Amino acid sequence: MSKKILVVDDTSIYRNQLKMFLTMYSFEVDIAIDGLDALKKMELDTYDFVFSDVEMPNMNGFELLASIKRKYPMVPVCMLTTLDQDVHIQKAKTLGAKFYIVKPFTKEKIDRALTTIGFI
């Protein structure tokens, strides 16, 4: 059975690029445009992994991460963001992020995250 991954980002170019990388491995990929959209999708379906931006309208990635860890503590989350300061990285780790990748991301960085959790 294929792994199901949720990609959460308000910027279509990043959503599309990440979806392209992930479909190379035959993962099933769903898209959400912000944190609220992501939580709605997670109420309706089960996901094995979440990639989330931080800076998004309606509900930012840190708020989403906190919600995911409360409701779905076993789902690993990778933050993908332009925020590269230590304070942001530490906040994500404290909230339960498994990985933190700074944009622009590469296929190699995505592969490393997927390899670490045993998906590839």
N, C-alpha and C positions, 0 to 999 in steps of 0.2 A: 504494500500500500504506500502510495506517495505521501510525503510529508506536506503539510499545508502551512504556508507562511503568509503572514499579514504584513504588508508594507504600508506604513503610515507617513505621508509627507504631503505638504500643501503645494509643492513644486512639481509639476508634471514631468519635467526632464529627469529629475532624480527618481521619481516613481518608475518611470519607463525604463531607465537604465538599470535599476536594481531588478525589476521584473525580468528584463532580458537576461541578466546574469543568472537569476534563480531558475528560470525555465530551461536553461541549458542542462540543468541537472534533473529535469522532469519534476520539479516541485510544483505543486498547485499553489498559485499565488493570487491572493486577493489584495485589493487596493482600498485604502481609506484616505480621505483628504485632510483629516484632522483627528484629534483625540476623541471627540464626541462620536464621530463617524466610526472610529475604530472600536469603541466600546459597544456601540450598537451591533456591529458585525460580530463581535466576540460573544454577545448574548445569544446570537442565532447560530453560531458555528463554533467548532473547536479548531484551535490553531496550535501547531507544534513550535512555532517561533514567531517573534515579532521584531521587525526592524522599524524604528520610529525616529523621526526628526524631533528636534526640541522646539524650535521656534515655529509655532503654528497658531492660527487663529482659533478661537472658541475654547480649546483646551490644549495647553502646550504639552510637550513630550514628557516633562517631569511629572505633571499632573496625571497624564496617561499612565506612566510607569508606576506611580504610586497606586493607582486604581487597579492596574493589572496585577500587581503583587499582592494586593488585598484579596481580590476575587479569584485570581488564577495563579497562585504562587509558584506552581511548577513550570509555567511557561517562560522560557528564557527570552530576554529582551535585549536587543542591541540598539544603542542610540547611534544615529547617524546625523551629524550636525556640523555646522561651521564653527560652533563654539569650542574653542580649543584651550581655554584657560583651565588651570588646575581646579579652580573652585567648581566649575561645571562638571568636570570629570568626577571629582570627589562626590558631588551631590548625586550624580547618576549612580555611582557605585553604592552609596549609602542607601539609596532608594531601591536597590536591588538589580541594577543593570548588570548583565553578564559581560557585555562588551561595550566599548565606546570607540566609534570610528569617526574621525574628522573628515568632512567633505573638503575637496572632492575625493570620493572613495575610488578604490581600484578593485578589480576583480580579485586580486591577490588578498586584499584585506577582507573581503567578503568570504573568500574561500577559507581563510584562517579561522574566522568565526564559525563557519559551518563545520570545519574539521574538528575544532575544539569540542563541539557538542556532539560529534559523531554522526553528522548528517552526510558527510562525503568522505 
